[in-house]
Structures are given as C-alpha cells and as structure tokens.
Amino acid sequence: MRKAPIKLNGGRASRAGGAYDVPDGSRFRSTTAGGIHISVQETAPRAPGDAQHVVTHPDAAPSGPLRTVLAGCSFAGLEFLYRTARRRGRFAPGAMTVIDPRPAHSYIPLVHEAASGVRPIDALRFDAPAFCRALGADWITGSMATLDRAHREVGLAGGRTVPYDRLVIAVGSVPDIPDVFARSPAVTAPKFVDDAAALRRRLHVLRVSGASVLRVVVVGGGITGVEWSAELASGRVDGARLATTLVGDGPRVLPEFRLGVSRRIARTLSSLGVELLLGRRAVGLSRDHVLLDGGTAVPCDVVVWAGGVRPHPVAATLGLPVTGTGHLIVNPRLEVDGDASIHALGDCARIVDGGREWPTTMRAIEAIWQGAALARLLDAEPGQQPRPHRLHRDFFYGISLGQDRAAIVRGSHCLDGAPMVAGRRVLQWGYYRRLRRLAQKLTRSVPAVRVAATGDSRS
C-alpha cells in the first residue's frame, strides 16, 4: 500500500531523490541532503519472483545510500546525530551506523552525584542505543580498533569490519593515569556513571567492614578534582564521614581560572573540611598511603584520580595526522587533513588552522558545539558555504561545590549558592529532554520507515 509522503523541515526541498528496494522487496522513496538520506516505505514486500530495481545516490555504495559511520557516541557524537536528524528526519536504512562500547550515555558533568548517592544512577545516563534506533541509525556495541582507508572500512576490536563512505571519529578521551596508580584496586579514575557507582560500592564495603571514617585522597586540582572533593567531603556513606584530601601539583586550585575565583573556591573547599595539599605531586602508593614528592605520605582508603585526560589511544594508531599529544589534527571544518571523507571532533581531536593549534576547554559544551557545527557543515544546501566551527575563547563554567552548592563562573565573575545546583540539574534535564522529544517525534510521525538492525545491535 502506498503511504502518504512526509513533509520534512517545513517543506524544505532536498537535493536529490530516488527509489530503492531492500532485500524483503519493500520499496523506499528517498531524499538526500548532504549525504543524509530520509526514506519512506512506498510498497509492501514484493511477491516471490518479482524483479528488483535499485536507484542509488551517485556517491553512495552500489547497494544503497551513502553510508556514514560514527565511531563514538558521547557528547560530540550524540549532538551530531541529534542536529542532523532534526534537520532532515530519520536516516534511511544503512545510511548511519553508530559504534560505541558503552550501552548508555553518561552525563559526565554530574557523575560525582552518583558517587555521593545524591542522584540515582539512572538519572544520570541516557539510552543511546534506543535513541539511535529511533532515528533510524544502526547501533553496534563495540570499539573502533583499526582503519583501512584504501577499502574504507573501520575495524572493530572483535575483528568485524564496517564499511563507510564517510567516517566521523568521536572516540573521546581516557583518564591520563600513571601505571603505578592504574594497577591499584584502591584507585578509581571516574569518568562515567558506572565508575562513580563502583566507587560508591567500594566505600560501602569499607564502611560495613568497620571503618568509622573513610579516608579519600583526590589527585588533581582542576575542575574535576574540585568537584569530586567537594561532593565527597559534603556527603556520607552509611552514616560515615568522608575525610577528604585534595592533592594538586599547582600552587592553587583551578589554576586555569582568575586568581580571585581560585581563592574563593579554595575557601569553600576548606569550609567543607577538604584538606588542601597544593604544590605537591602524587608519585606513588603504599598499602594505605598516597606518596608525595618530598617524602610525605597521606593516609587513604580510596584514591580518586582527577589528574586529567588524554585522547583515546586508538586515535594515534589510525595512520591519520596527530599532534604531539596524540590528538587527531582537523581543520576548522573538522576534516582530517588530506581526507575530506573523514572528520573528527570532541576530546580526541584538535583544530589546527594556519599552523596554530586552537586552545581548548575540554568541557562537554565544546564537544556539543563541534557536533552541531559538523551537522551543519555536512548538510549544506546547494550553493551554500556554511561557516566552519569557530573558536570559543570564553563561556560560563558550572562547578559543583558539594551536595547543596554550585558556582557559575565566567572570567572574574563567580556566582555561587544553592540555586546553582538546581540550575545545573535543569540543564541536564533539558539536554536529555530535547533528545527524547526528537526520538518520540520521529518514531511517531514516520511509522512506515524501517529501522535497520545489525547482528551486533543491542540496547
């Protein structure tokens, strides 16, 4: 039965169109914009013996639409998907494949709230596989391991290969933790919600084992170290207080901020009972002590590593241009140098323009801006020259300062208090709400569009 056509984006015309069949004989009418295909089922599956006819986009693979592979679905990748689907509707079968090892997206800016028990784990994660399928994208739970540019294939850690016509690399970052700390079960480098939940469980085990006070050492004086120190010091685990020490190798906390802001935040940490050991470097571990340069030993039951991140190691193994720190080099259009079919964004990439590397904030908002920019760049109308990603030198920072206090900082201005906690949570609610609304809209309004599945797809 022929289905009614879909009106997309207020009736805005797409650049190309055609019809193609899938193996069960269903025929789809497709429109294309910037390589992103939207298709509507026009006919029921063909009867046995019926002929098959396929019309493809001129740049597409022989059997279907242009194939985009997104490796990584954290903030940058998720924003790219959201912005693209919002502009053009659902993806045609086979047009978008998402690869990510984690079955849920963590709201990284607030994961410390799961460790303290203030927020339930499920409140801080989002069902990314279900979102992708609602948009018509295929989901593969796995990790990018290799890249074959000659055959345009992404290799997964398990050995499977995924072909692409266009590749978006958004594999993110990993904690930059020395081996001496990484090998210890007492050390956690919490980046995702599951990491925070594991830390909470460990603290619970220590408590029921008889510890009346739980000793926590946080290594790192940046935003992450400040937030984790404040959250843990202001919390309790089964009634037990967490005696928290922050170790930072800089002369002050938040060295990237104005001096007045750093001093104000330091006073807040001290009021919460956090002991500050600044200008000291953590160099090793004994059985229940963190060893500092100069010979000082700080007693601990748990160590939280907040000493920074580095690009995912796979980025430097792909045969693509990288910086000295292992970040993929891209231009302001987020294209990898020398291959316009490959783009990179988020924590694994650095923009180099005119031989100069752009500064970065390493915050979720920057990844979101890049995802939005790439969606715009890849979905330009004929004759348009969309503006490339631009450098954002300054913006508002949200910094949690315990269970009932947070700060909003910009430049030398710092506004803190209880209302800021609610404000940060409202931002998280709004961020996920818009994703859910788009998924519901596309699922509800396009019932005839098939959602392609792969053998590796799972929620």
N, C-alpha and C positions, 0 to 999 in steps of 0.2 A: 504494500500500500504506500502511495506517495505521501510524504509528510510535508506539512507546511514549512515554508522557508523560515529561517531565523533572521531577525533583524539585529545586527551587531553594531554596538557603539553608536547608537543614534542614527543608523543607516549609513555610516561612513563606508565608502566603497573600498574594496580590497584590490590588490594589484593584479592578481592572477587567479584563475579558477580552472576547474576541470572536474572530471569524474573518475573514480577508480573503484575497483572491486576488491574485496577481501576474500580469503580462502573459502568462507562459507557461502559465497555468492552474493552477499549483501552489497549493494551499490551505494557509494557515498558521493555527494556533491561537495567539493572542497573549494575554499577560497584561501588565498595566500597573501600574507603581508610580511615583508621582511623575513621570509623563510618560515614563518609560523603558520601552520595550516589549521583551519577550522572546518570540520566536516559534519554534514547532516545526512543521516541514512535516508535514502530515497526509495529503496526497493527491499522487499523481503529476500531471504536467501534463495538462490536460483535452484531450480529443479535439476535432478541428476541429468547430465548430458548437455546442459545449456553451455553456450560458449562464454568465455570470459574476455572482457575488454578493459584495458587499463590505460588511462591518460595520466601522465605524471608531470610534475613541475620540471622544467628543463635542468635545474641544478640538483634535482633530487636523485636518490638512489633509484636504480631501474625498477624496483618493485613497489615504490610508494613515495611518500612525501619526503622533503628534506628532513634529515634526522639530526636533531640536536641532542647531545649528551651533556648533562650537568653532573659533574663529579663533585659532590659536596652539597649539603642542604642545611647549612646553618644560616646565619642572618643574611649573608650576601646572596647565597643561592636561593633561599626562600623568597627574598624580596624580588629577585629576578623573575622567578616563576609567577609571583603574585602580580607584578606590574605587567608582564607580558600577557597573561590570561585576562587581566582586567581590560586591556586594550583590545584584544582580539577574540576573546571567548575561548572555548575548550580546544585543546590540542587534538589534531587528527590522530587516529591510531598509528603508532610508530613514530610520531613526529617529535616526541620528547621523552627521554629516558633519564631518570634521576638515580644516581648511585650514592649511597651513604651507608656507613657501617652501623649507625645508630637508629633504632626504631622510633625514636622520639626526639623532637627538638627541645633543647633546654633553654629556658630564659636565663642566660648566663649572668646578666647584671644583678640578679637577685637570688642566685643559688645558695648563698650563705644563709638565707632564711630557712632553707630546708635543713641545714645542719643544726641550727638552734632550735628547730621544732616550731617556730612561729608560723610557718606555712606548710601545708601538706605537700608532699612530693608532686602529686598530680596537678596541683595548682600552678606549678612552675614548668610544666612540659606540655608539648603540643604534638598531636598525632600527625606527623609529617607524611607518612605513607598514605594515610587516608586522604589528606589534603591533596596530594599529588594525583591520586586516582580520581578524585572529584574533578580535577582539572583536565583529566584525560591523559595524564602522563603515566608512563610505566615506572614502577619503583623496583629497584634492585637493592637488597640489603647486602652490602659488600664494600670493599675498599679498592680504590684505584691503585694499581701497582706498577703498570708499565704503559708506555705509549708507543705505538707503531705509526709514525706519521706517514710513511710510504703507503701503507694499506688503510690508513685512517681507522685504527682500531685502538680501543682502550682495553688493557688487560687488567683483570681483577686478581685479587690476592689468591683466590681459589683456582685460577687457571682459565676461567671463562674469558672470552673476548666480546666486546661490544662495539659494533661499527658506528661510525659517526660521519656526518657531513660537516658539522660544526660542533666544536667542543668548548665548553665553559668549565674552567677549573676553579673550584672554590673549596679546596680541601682544608683550609683553615690553619690553625696553629696547634702546637702541643706545649705542655709545660717545659720550660728550659731548666731542668733539674739535674744537678750533678749526680753521677753514678753512686757516690757514697750515700746520698740521701735516697735515691730512687730504689736502692736494693733493700731498704729497711721497711719492715711492715709497720713501724711506728710512724712513718711519714706518709702524708697524703698530699697530692697536688690537685685540689678540687677545681675542676673546670666545668663539669656538667652536674646535673641534678643527682645522678646516680652516685657520683663521687661524694657529694655532700651527704647523701643518705648513708653511704658506707661509713663516713666519719661519725655520723650520729650513732650508728650501731656500735662502733668501736668504743665510743665514750660511754655508752650504756653498759657494755660488757665490763669496762673498768670500774664503773660505779657499783654494779652488783657484785663485783669481786671484792668490794670492801673499801674502795677509795672514797674518802670523805671530801677531798678536794682534788679536782682534776687539773693537772698542770699542762698547759698548752703553750707551745712556742710557735709564733708566726714569723716566718722568714720573708722579709720584703717590706719596704717602706712606701710603696706606691699605693694606688687606689685600692687594688685588691687586698694588699696587706692591711691597710687601714680598715676596710670594710669587714674583713674576717675577724680582726682583733676586736673591733667594737661589738660585733654581733655575738661573739663567743663570750666576751667579758660581761656582757649585759644579760646573759642567759643562764639557765640552769639545766642540768641533766639529772633527772630523777631526784631533784632537790639539791644536788651538789653544785657548788660554785665552781666556775672555771677560772683558775688563776692564770691570767694571760700575759705573755711577754712578747713584745714585738721587737725583732732584731732587724735593723736596716743598715746597709753599708754607707748610706749618705749621711750628711750632717743633720738632716731634718727629714720629717715625714713629708710626703708629697713634694719631692724636690722639683717637679716639673711645674708647680704652681707658684704664685706670688708668695713672698715671704710672710705677709700678713695672714694669708689663708692657711699656710702650713702651721703657723703658730696657733691659730685659732683651733684647728683640728687637733693639734697636739694637746692642747688644754682639755678638749673634750675627751680624748682618749684617757688622759690621766684621771679625769673625774670619774671615768668608768672603772678605774682600777687597773688599767693596762700599764705595765712597766715598759718603758721605752729604753732600749739599748741601741743608740744610734752611733754611726761612725764605726760600727763593728761588723765583721764579716763572719758568717757561719761557714766553718771549714770541715766539720766532721761530726760524727756521732759516737758516743759510747753507749753503754747499755741503756741508760736512762738520763742522758745529758746531751745537750747540743754543745759542741765545742766551738768556741770563737777564736779568732786570731788574737794573739796576746796571751792565750792560755786560760781564759775564762771558760768555765763550764756552767751551763744553765740547766737546771733540772727540768725534766719534761716527762710526760706520759704519752703525749701526741705532738707531732710536728706538722704544721700546715705550711706547705711550700707555696709562697706567693711571690717568688723571685723573678717573675717574668715568663714570657713565652717565646717560642721560635717557630718559624714556618714548618709546616708538616714536612718530615724528611723526604717524602716521595717527590716533592717539588724539585729537588736538586738532582733527581735521578732520571728525569724525563727527556734529557737531551735538549732542553729549552734554555734560553739565556736566563741567568740568575745573578743576583747581586752577591757581594761577598758574604752576606749573612744567609744566603740560600733562598731568598725570595725571588719568585718569577718576575722578570722585568716586562712591564707593559707600558704602552704609551697612554696618553690621556683618553684615547678611545677604548682603553682596556684590552687592546690587541697585543698578543705576543709578537715581539719583533721578528719579522721575516715570515710570518704565517698568519694571514688575516682570518683563517678559519678557526683559530684557537684564541680564546680570551681567558683572562684570569682576573680574579678580584678577591677582596677580603684579606684576611691575615696572611695568606700565602703569597701575596703579590705586592710589588712596589711600583709606583708610577715613576718613570724616568723620562724627562722631557728636556730636550736640548742638552743632554749630558748631565743634568742635575736631578738627583733623586728627591722627590717630594717628601716633606715631613709627614708623619702620620700620627694619629692619636691612639690607634689600636683599640678603639671602642666600637661597640655594636652599631652606633649610629653611622659611623663612617662606612661600615660594610653595607648598611641599608642604603645609603646614598649611592654607593657604587652599583648595587643591584638594580636600583631604579634607573641609573644612567645607562647601564648596559641594555636594559629592556628598551629604552628609548632609542638608543643607537642602532639596535638590530631591527627596529620596527619603523624605520623612517618611510614616509610616503615618497613616491617618485618626485625627484627634483628637490627634495628637502635636504638640508645639511644640518642635522641635529647637533646641538652643541655638545662637545665632549665633556667628560667628567671634569669638574673644577675643584681646585684646592680650597678646602675649608680650613682656614687658619685658626678659627676660634668658634666655640659654641658653648652652650650650657652643659655642665657636668652634673650628674646626680651622684652623690656619695652617701651611702648608708653609714650611720653613726650609732648603731645599736638598734635594739628592738623597737624603740619609740622615738627615734630621732634620725633625721637625714639632713643633708645640705645640698643646696643648688648653688653651683659656683660658676662664675664667668669673669675672667680677668681678675681684678682685685676685689670683686664683689662676692660676698658669701652670705647666703640666707639659709638659716637652719632652724630646726624645730620639728615638732610632731606633725604638723600639716604636710611637711615634705615627704614623710613616709607614705602617707595616703596618696600624695601626688605621684610618686614613683610606681605605686601599685596600680593606679589608674592608667598610667602609661602602658604598663604591661597588659592590663585588661583590654585596652583599646587596640594594642598591637595585634593580639590574637583574635579579637572580635572581628576586625576587618578581614582577616584570612578566612574565618569561619563563614562570614556573610557571603564572601565571593564563592566559596565552595558550595554553599547551600543554593545560591542563585544559579550557578551553572548546572548543578545536578538537577534542580527543579525545572529549569527553563528549557533544558535540552535533553529530554528523556530518550530521544532516539539515537543519540550519539553513543557509540560503543566505547567502553573503557578497556583498552588493551591490557592484557596481563601477561607476565612472563613467568616462567617456571620458578624464578627466584623471588617473586614478589610475595611479600607477607607484611602484615601490619604489626 
